[in-house]
């Protein structure tokens, strides 16, 4: 997985930074081995790079306290994951309501058409 980081975000440590010649940008390549779970590190890198975590990642980040990041960073990651998932829940609930309204409107239209 590659995560874009600006040169000013190079404080993130557990990984290898590489310079991409074609893009003229820094990238972070996280290396794992032996089944090590670096999901918290990856989530932290997203927070540093862009201020948010993709929903799919927020869902899969390990909830184990301080698995691979410090206490301060774990709290930052856990709060951001929770927020991202809450946003998705709200979005899905709104979409369910939209579908319900559409089905109700269709039923009313069909009943009016059949009766008229």
Secondary structure, DSSP 8 states (H G I E B T S, - for coil): -EEEE-GGGTT--SSEEEEETTTTEEEEE----TT---HHHHHHHHHHHHSS--HHHHHHS--STTSSS-HHHHHHHHHHHHHHHHHHHHHHHHHHHHHHHHHHHHHHHHHHHHH-
